Structures are given as C-alpha cells and as structure tokens.
Amino acid sequence: PKGGPGMQEMLYPTSYLKSMALDKKCALVTDGRFSGGSSGLSIGHVSPEAAAGGELALLKNGDEISINIPERTLNASVGTDTWEDRKRELLAEIKGEPIYSPKRRNRDIPISLQIYSAHVLSADKGAVRKI
C-alpha cells in the first residue's frame, strides 16, 4: 500500500514473462497483488512490503531465492552479515524521510496519495490507515 501508493496490480509483469516463454522458468515474487488473470509461479502480497522496510527491499540482482510452497516460505541465499549490512544501508537511506519515495519512478504522485502512503499500514496489517 505504501509503495504504489496502493497495491500495484501485477498482470502486466506476468503477461510479459509468459510472452517471453519465461513463465515456466521464472517466478515473480512481489509485494504487489494479482487479479487472477496471472500465470506462472506468482507470489504476491509479500509483507511487510519493500516500501515499509520489508525484506524485499534488501534483495539485489543476482540473489537466489528458494521457494517452498508447502511451507509457505521464501529464503534468500544471502549471508547474515551481508543481510545486516543491507538493512543498515536501507535504514540510513530512508532515515528522516517522512514519505516513502520510490526510486526510478517517472510519474508525479498527487498529494492525496502521498498522505495516504505516509499513513497506511502494510498488507500484513490490513492495508488500513494508522491513526
């Protein structure tokens, strides 16, 4: 909810993977949502979301992720020291920022959605405004 703002729909990324014949070889793991029209291994609603400091924000290109569907777990093959370093870097980067600002976003976010983003809880907490 914070990062969209709102929970972003992931139909386009799953459709793109399918169009490139990657839907059987590549999983999509996201804190976004799926409408039901997606295909392939799609794991959504990961919480807490990256914009709220969730662990998805700590992943880097090249990290391997193990997916265990029966146990409902995701595990990154990143050493504990590296993981802790990434957490410290992320906290230093966002320290003092009142509103999450997505990187590489080429669109203006209206003030109403900025306020929403500043006050909404992650999906694991109900995606409601904190008062």
Backbone as JSON Lines, residues from 0, in Angstrom:
{"i":0,"aa":"P","n":[0.8,-1.21,0.0],"ca":[0.0,0.0,0.0],"c":[0.84,1.28,0.0]}
{"i":1,"aa":"K","n":[1.96,1.29,0.74],"ca":[2.81,2.49,0.81],"c":[3.48,2.8,-0.53]}
{"i":2,"aa":"G","n":[4.01,1.78,-1.17],"ca":[4.87,1.99,-2.33],"c":[4.19,2.36,-3.62]}
{"i":3,"aa":"G","n":[2.91,2.07,-3.79],"ca":[2.21,2.33,-5.06],"c":[2.01,3.79,-5.36]}
{"i":4,"aa":"P","n":[1.49,4.59,-4.53],"ca":[0.72,4.14,-3.37],"c":[-0.45,3.28,-3.82]}
{"i":5,"aa":"G","n":[-0.83,2.38,-2.96],"ca":[-1.85,1.39,-3.28],"c":[-1.16,0.1,-3.67]}
{"i":6,"aa":"M","n":[-1.89,-1.0,-3.7],"ca":[-1.3,-2.29,-4.06],"c":[-1.31,-2.42,-5.57]}
{"i":7,"aa":"Q","n":[-0.14,-2.41,-6.15],"ca":[0.0,-2.44,-7.6],"c":[-0.4,-3.8,-8.17]}
{"i":8,"aa":"E","n":[-1.12,-3.76,-9.29],"ca":[-1.57,-4.96,-10.0],"c":[-0.41,-5.5,-10.83]}
{"i":9,"aa":"M","n":[-0.17,-6.81,-10.78],"ca":[0.98,-7.42,-11.43],"c":[0.62,-8.23,-12.67]}
{"i":10,"aa":"L","n":[-0.52,-7.98,-13.3],"ca":[-0.89,-8.72,-14.5],"c":[0.11,-8.46,-15.63]}
{"i":11,"aa":"Y","n":[0.54,-7.21,-15.8],"ca":[1.47,-6.91,-16.9],"c":[2.78,-7.7,-16.76]}
{"i":12,"aa":"P","n":[3.43,-7.69,-15.59],"ca":[4.68,-8.45,-15.49],"c":[4.51,-9.95,-15.75]}
{"i":13,"aa":"T","n":[3.42,-10.55,-15.27],"ca":[3.24,-11.99,-15.52],"c":[2.92,-12.24,-16.99]}
{"i":14,"aa":"S","n":[2.17,-11.35,-17.61],"ca":[1.87,-11.48,-19.05],"c":[3.15,-11.35,-19.87]}
{"i":15,"aa":"Y","n":[4.01,-10.43,-19.45],"ca":[5.28,-10.24,-20.16],"c":[6.15,-11.49,-20.05]}
{"i":16,"aa":"L","n":[6.26,-12.05,-18.84],"ca":[7.05,-13.27,-18.67],"c":[6.5,-14.39,-19.56]}
{"i":17,"aa":"K","n":[5.17,-14.5,-19.64],"ca":[4.56,-15.53,-20.48],"c":[4.86,-15.28,-21.95]}
{"i":18,"aa":"S","n":[4.8,-14.03,-22.39],"ca":[5.06,-13.7,-23.8],"c":[6.5,-14.0,-24.19]}
{"i":19,"aa":"M","n":[7.4,-14.0,-23.23],"ca":[8.82,-14.3,-23.48],"c":[9.13,-15.79,-23.2]}
{"i":20,"aa":"A","n":[8.08,-16.6,-22.98],"ca":[8.21,-18.03,-22.68],"c":[9.05,-18.26,-21.42]}
{"i":21,"aa":"L","n":[8.93,-17.36,-20.46],"ca":[9.66,-17.49,-19.2],"c":[8.76,-17.87,-18.04]}
{"i":22,"aa":"D","n":[7.46,-17.99,-18.29],"ca":[6.53,-18.24,-17.19],"c":[6.72,-19.6,-16.52]}
{"i":23,"aa":"K","n":[7.38,-20.53,-17.19],"ca":[7.65,-21.84,-16.59],"c":[9.04,-21.9,-15.96]}
{"i":24,"aa":"K","n":[9.85,-20.85,-16.18],"ca":[11.24,-20.85,-15.71],"c":[11.53,-19.78,-14.68]}
{"i":25,"aa":"C","n":[10.64,-18.81,-14.56],"ca":[10.91,-17.64,-13.73],"c":[9.72,-17.36,-12.82]}
{"i":26,"aa":"A","n":[9.99,-17.19,-11.54],"ca":[8.93,-16.84,-10.59],"c":[8.88,-15.32,-10.44]}
{"i":27,"aa":"L","n":[7.7,-14.8,-10.2],"ca":[7.54,-13.39,-9.88],"c":[7.16,-13.3,-8.41]}
{"i":28,"aa":"V","n":[8.05,-12.7,-7.62],"ca":[7.83,-12.51,-6.19],"c":[7.68,-11.02,-5.96]}
{"i":29,"aa":"T","n":[6.56,-10.61,-5.37],"ca":[6.26,-9.18,-5.26],"c":[5.43,-8.87,-4.02]}
{"i":30,"aa":"D","n":[5.48,-7.61,-3.63],"ca":[4.56,-7.15,-2.59],"c":[3.31,-6.56,-3.23]}
{"i":31,"aa":"G","n":[3.2,-6.68,-4.54],"ca":[2.01,-6.25,-5.27],"c":[0.92,-7.32,-5.19]}
{"i":32,"aa":"R","n":[-0.12,-7.14,-6.01],"ca":[-1.26,-8.06,-5.96],"c":[-1.52,-8.63,-7.35]}
{"i":33,"aa":"F","n":[-2.31,-9.69,-7.39],"ca":[-2.69,-10.34,-8.64],"c":[-4.21,-10.39,-8.74]}
{"i":34,"aa":"S","n":[-4.71,-10.23,-9.95],"ca":[-6.16,-10.17,-10.16],"c":[-6.77,-11.54,-10.37]}
{"i":35,"aa":"G","n":[-5.98,-12.52,-10.69],"ca":[-6.5,-13.84,-11.01],"c":[-6.25,-14.2,-12.45]}
{"i":36,"aa":"G","n":[-5.84,-13.23,-13.26],"ca":[-5.54,-13.5,-14.67],"c":[-4.08,-13.81,-14.91]}
{"i":37,"aa":"S","n":[-3.3,-13.88,-13.86],"ca":[-1.86,-14.12,-13.99],"c":[-1.58,-15.59,-14.24]}
{"i":38,"aa":"S","n":[-0.39,-15.87,-14.77],"ca":[0.01,-17.26,-14.98],"c":[1.45,-17.43,-14.52]}
{"i":39,"aa":"G","n":[1.86,-18.67,-14.4],"ca":[3.21,-18.96,-13.93],"c":[3.26,-18.9,-12.42]}
{"i":40,"aa":"L","n":[4.47,-19.1,-11.88],"ca":[4.65,-19.06,-10.43],"c":[4.66,-17.6,-9.99]}
{"i":41,"aa":"S","n":[3.57,-17.18,-9.38],"ca":[3.4,-15.79,-8.97],"c":[3.12,-15.75,-7.47]}
{"i":42,"aa":"I","n":[4.0,-15.1,-6.74],"ca":[3.85,-14.98,-5.29],"c":[3.68,-13.5,-4.97]}
{"i":43,"aa":"G","n":[2.51,-13.14,-4.47],"ca":[2.21,-11.74,-4.21],"c":[1.88,-11.47,-2.76]}
{"i":44,"aa":"H","n":[1.6,-10.21,-2.48],"ca":[1.22,-9.75,-1.15],"c":[2.31,-10.05,-0.11]}
{"i":45,"aa":"V","n":[3.58,-10.12,-0.53],"ca":[4.66,-10.36,0.42],"c":[4.7,-9.17,1.38]}
{"i":46,"aa":"S","n":[4.7,-9.47,2.67],"ca":[4.63,-8.41,3.67],"c":[5.63,-8.67,4.78]}
{"i":47,"aa":"P","n":[6.11,-7.63,5.43],"ca":[5.83,-6.23,5.12],"c":[6.45,-5.85,3.77]}
{"i":48,"aa":"E","n":[5.81,-4.91,3.12],"ca":[6.22,-4.52,1.77],"c":[7.57,-3.81,1.78]}
{"i":49,"aa":"A","n":[8.2,-3.76,0.62],"ca":[9.51,-3.13,0.48],"c":[9.47,-1.67,0.92]}
{"i":50,"aa":"A","n":[8.41,-0.96,0.57],"ca":[8.3,0.46,0.91],"c":[8.2,0.71,2.4]}
{"i":51,"aa":"A","n":[7.83,-0.33,3.16],"ca":[7.74,-0.2,4.61],"c":[8.98,-0.78,5.28]}
{"i":52,"aa":"G","n":[10.03,-1.02,4.49],"ca":[11.26,-1.57,5.04],"c":[11.28,-3.08,5.09]}
{"i":53,"aa":"G","n":[10.34,-3.72,4.4],"ca":[10.3,-5.19,4.37],"c":[11.52,-5.76,3.67]}
{"i":54,"aa":"E","n":[11.71,-7.05,3.84],"ca":[12.92,-7.69,3.34],"c":[13.04,-7.71,1.83]}
{"i":55,"aa":"L","n":[11.95,-7.55,1.09],"ca":[12.05,-7.46,-0.36],"c":[12.94,-6.29,-0.77]}
{"i":56,"aa":"A","n":[12.95,-5.24,0.03],"ca":[13.76,-4.06,-0.28],"c":[15.25,-4.36,-0.17]}
{"i":57,"aa":"L","n":[15.61,-5.44,0.48],"ca":[17.01,-5.79,0.69],"c":[17.58,-6.67,-0.41]}
{"i":58,"aa":"L","n":[16.72,-7.23,-1.25],"ca":[17.2,-8.1,-2.31],"c":[17.9,-7.32,-3.4]}
{"i":59,"aa":"K","n":[18.9,-7.94,-4.0],"ca":[19.67,-7.32,-5.09],"c":[19.65,-8.27,-6.29]}
{"i":60,"aa":"N","n":[19.92,-7.71,-7.47],"ca":[20.03,-8.55,-8.67],"c":[21.07,-9.63,-8.42]}
{"i":61,"aa":"G","n":[20.73,-10.85,-8.78],"ca":[21.64,-11.97,-8.62],"c":[21.41,-12.79,-7.37]}
{"i":62,"aa":"D","n":[20.67,-12.26,-6.4],"ca":[20.35,-13.04,-5.21],"c":[19.46,-14.22,-5.62]}
{"i":63,"aa":"E","n":[19.76,-15.38,-5.1],"ca":[18.92,-16.55,-5.37],"c":[17.89,-16.68,-4.26]}
{"i":64,"aa":"I","n":[16.67,-17.0,-4.66],"ca":[15.58,-17.15,-3.69],"c":[15.06,-18.58,-3.78]}
{"i":65,"aa":"S","n":[15.02,-19.25,-2.64],"ca":[14.43,-20.59,-2.57],"c":[12.97,-20.43,-2.18]}
{"i":66,"aa":"I","n":[12.1,-21.12,-2.92],"ca":[10.66,-21.04,-2.68],"c":[10.17,-22.41,-2.24]}
{"i":67,"aa":"N","n":[9.55,-22.47,-1.07],"ca":[8.98,-23.71,-0.56],"c":[7.47,-23.47,-0.4]}
{"i":68,"aa":"I","n":[6.72,-23.91,-1.39],"ca":[5.28,-23.64,-1.4],"c":[4.55,-24.35,-0.25]}
{"i":69,"aa":"P","n":[4.79,-25.65,0.0],"ca":[4.07,-26.29,1.11],"c":[4.3,-25.61,2.46]}
{"i":70,"aa":"E","n":[5.53,-25.14,2.7],"ca":[5.83,-24.48,3.97],"c":[5.58,-22.98,3.94]}
{"i":71,"aa":"R","n":[5.22,-22.46,2.76],"ca":[4.93,-21.03,2.58],"c":[6.1,-20.15,3.01]}
{"i":72,"aa":"T","n":[7.31,-20.52,2.51],"ca":[8.5,-19.75,2.88],"c":[9.27,-19.32,1.64]}
{"i":73,"aa":"L","n":[9.93,-18.2,1.78],"ca":[10.89,-17.69,0.8],"c":[12.19,-17.46,1.55]}
{"i":74,"aa":"N","n":[13.3,-17.91,0.99],"ca":[14.59,-17.71,1.63],"c":[15.6,-17.23,0.6]}
{"i":75,"aa":"A","n":[16.28,-16.14,0.93],"ca":[17.33,-15.61,0.05],"c":[18.66,-16.22,0.44]}
{"i":76,"aa":"S","n":[19.46,-16.54,-0.56],"ca":[20.79,-17.12,-0.3],"c":[21.79,-15.99,-0.09]}
{"i":77,"aa":"V","n":[21.59,-15.26,0.98],"ca":[22.44,-14.12,1.32],"c":[22.95,-14.36,2.74]}
{"i":78,"aa":"G","n":[24.24,-14.17,2.94],"ca":[24.82,-14.38,4.26],"c":[24.26,-13.4,5.29]}
{"i":79,"aa":"T","n":[24.29,-13.81,6.54],"ca":[23.75,-12.98,7.63],"c":[24.43,-11.62,7.7]}
{"i":80,"aa":"D","n":[25.75,-11.58,7.58],"ca":[26.47,-10.31,7.64],"c":[26.06,-9.39,6.49]}
{"i":81,"aa":"T","n":[25.95,-9.95,5.29],"ca":[25.54,-9.15,4.12],"c":[24.12,-8.62,4.34]}
{"i":82,"aa":"W","n":[23.24,-9.47,4.84],"ca":[21.84,-9.09,5.09],"c":[21.78,-7.93,6.08]}
{"i":83,"aa":"E","n":[22.55,-8.04,7.17],"ca":[22.57,-6.98,8.19],"c":[23.14,-5.69,7.62]}
{"i":84,"aa":"D","n":[24.18,-5.78,6.78],"ca":[24.74,-4.6,6.12],"c":[23.69,-3.92,5.25]}
{"i":85,"aa":"R","n":[22.93,-4.71,4.51],"ca":[21.88,-4.16,3.64],"c":[20.8,-3.47,4.46]}
{"i":86,"aa":"K","n":[20.44,-4.06,5.6],"ca":[19.44,-3.43,6.47],"c":[19.93,-2.08,6.96]}
{"i":87,"aa":"R","n":[21.2,-2.02,7.39],"ca":[21.76,-0.75,7.87],"c":[21.78,0.3,6.75]}
{"i":88,"aa":"E","n":[22.16,-0.12,5.54],"ca":[22.18,0.8,4.4],"c":[20.79,1.33,4.1]}
{"i":89,"aa":"L","n":[19.79,0.45,4.12],"ca":[18.41,0.87,3.85],"c":[17.93,1.85,4.9]}
{"i":90,"aa":"L","n":[18.18,1.56,6.17],"ca":[17.75,2.46,7.24],"c":[18.43,3.81,7.13]}
{"i":91,"aa":"A","n":[19.71,3.82,6.77],"ca":[20.43,5.09,6.62],"c":[19.87,5.89,5.45]}
{"i":92,"aa":"E","n":[19.47,5.18,4.39],"ca":[18.94,5.82,3.19],"c":[17.59,6.48,3.44]}
{"i":93,"aa":"I","n":[16.73,5.84,4.23],"ca":[15.38,6.37,4.43],"c":[15.24,7.19,5.71]}
{"i":94,"aa":"K","n":[16.29,7.27,6.5],"ca":[16.21,7.99,7.78],"c":[15.78,9.44,7.54]}
{"i":95,"aa":"G","n":[14.77,9.85,8.27],"ca":[14.31,11.23,8.19],"c":[13.37,11.52,7.04]}
{"i":96,"aa":"E","n":[13.13,10.54,6.17],"ca":[12.2,10.75,5.06],"c":[10.78,10.56,5.57]}
{"i":97,"aa":"P","n":[9.94,11.59,5.51],"ca":[8.58,11.45,6.04],"c":[7.68,10.59,5.16]}
{"i":98,"aa":"I","n":[7.97,10.55,3.88],"ca":[7.13,9.81,2.95],"c":[8.04,8.97,2.06]}
{"i":99,"aa":"Y","n":[7.7,7.72,1.88],"ca":[8.49,6.84,1.03],"c":[8.5,7.39,-0.38]}
{"i":100,"aa":"S","n":[9.65,7.41,-1.0],"ca":[9.78,7.9,-2.36],"c":[10.37,6.8,-3.24]}
{"i":101,"aa":"P","n":[9.54,6.14,-4.05],"ca":[10.06,5.06,-4.89],"c":[11.16,5.55,-5.82]}
{"i":102,"aa":"K","n":[12.15,4.72,-6.02],"ca":[13.26,5.06,-6.91],"c":[12.84,4.85,-8.36]}
{"i":103,"aa":"R","n":[13.43,5.61,-9.24],"ca":[13.23,5.46,-10.68],"c":[11.76,5.5,-11.09]}
{"i":104,"aa":"R","n":[10.98,6.33,-10.45],"ca":[9.57,6.46,-10.78],"c":[9.41,7.72,-11.63]}
{"i":105,"aa":"N","n":[8.86,7.56,-12.81],"ca":[8.7,8.68,-13.73],"c":[7.27,9.17,-13.77]}
{"i":106,"aa":"R","n":[6.71,9.42,-12.61],"ca":[5.36,9.99,-12.58],"c":[5.21,10.8,-11.3]}
{"i":107,"aa":"D","n":[4.38,11.81,-11.39],"ca":[4.08,12.61,-10.22],"c":[3.06,11.87,-9.36]}
{"i":108,"aa":"I","n":[3.23,11.95,-8.07],"ca":[2.28,11.33,-7.14],"c":[1.5,12.46,-6.48]}
{"i":109,"aa":"P","n":[0.16,12.48,-6.66],"ca":[-0.66,13.54,-6.07],"c":[-0.49,13.6,-4.55]}
{"i":110,"aa":"I","n":[-0.67,14.76,-3.99],"ca":[-0.5,14.96,-2.54],"c":[-1.42,14.04,-1.74]}
{"i":111,"aa":"S","n":[-2.61,13.77,-2.25],"ca":[-3.53,12.88,-1.52],"c":[-2.93,11.48,-1.38]}
{"i":112,"aa":"L","n":[-2.28,10.98,-2.43],"ca":[-1.66,9.66,-2.35],"c":[-0.38,9.69,-1.53]}
{"i":113,"aa":"Q","n":[0.32,10.82,-1.52],"ca":[1.5,10.95,-0.66],"c":[1.09,10.87,0.81]}
{"i":114,"aa":"I","n":[-0.01,11.53,1.14],"ca":[-0.52,11.49,2.52],"c":[-0.96,10.07,2.87]}
{"i":115,"aa":"Y","n":[-1.67,9.43,1.94],"ca":[-2.09,8.03,2.14],"c":[-0.87,7.15,2.41]}
{"i":116,"aa":"S","n":[0.16,7.3,1.58],"ca":[1.36,6.49,1.71],"c":[2.04,6.69,3.06]}
{"i":117,"aa":"A","n":[2.0,7.9,3.56],"ca":[2.64,8.21,4.84],"c":[1.9,7.59,6.02]}
{"i":118,"aa":"H","n":[0.62,7.27,5.84],"ca":[-0.19,6.82,6.97],"c":[-0.78,5.42,6.84]}
{"i":119,"aa":"V","n":[-0.48,4.71,5.76],"ca":[-1.08,3.39,5.57],"c":[-0.16,2.3,6.13]}
{"i":120,"aa":"L","n":[-0.78,1.25,6.63],"ca":[-0.03,0.09,7.12],"c":[0.14,-0.92,6.0]}
{"i":121,"aa":"S","n":[1.12,-1.8,6.13],"ca":[1.37,-2.84,5.14],"c":[0.19,-3.81,5.07]}
{"i":122,"aa":"A","n":[0.16,-4.61,4.0],"ca":[-0.93,-5.56,3.79],"c":[-1.05,-6.55,4.94]}
{"i":123,"aa":"D","n":[0.07,-6.93,5.55],"ca":[0.0,-7.87,6.67],"c":[-0.66,-7.27,7.9]}
{"i":124,"aa":"K","n":[-0.84,-5.96,7.9],"ca":[-1.53,-5.26,8.99],"c":[-2.9,-4.75,8.54]}
{"i":125,"aa":"G","n":[-3.35,-5.18,7.35],"ca":[-4.69,-4.84,6.88],"c":[-4.75,-3.74,5.84]}
{"i":126,"aa":"A","n":[-3.61,-3.12,5.49],"ca":[-3.57,-2.06,4.48],"c":[-4.54,-0.92,4.82]}
{"i":127,"aa":"V","n":[-4.67,-0.64,6.1],"ca":[-5.54,0.44,6.56],"c":[-4.68,1.6,7.07]}
{"i":128,"aa":"R","n":[-5.3,2.78,7.19],"ca":[-4.56,3.93,7.71],"c":[-4.34,3.79,9.2]}
{"i":129,"aa":"K","n":[-3.14,4.12,9.62],"ca":[-2.89,4.15,11.07],"c":[-3.32,5.52,11.58]}
{"i":130,"aa":"I","n":[-3.93,5.53,12.72],"ca":[-4.45,6.78,13.28],"c":[-3.69,7.12,14.53]}
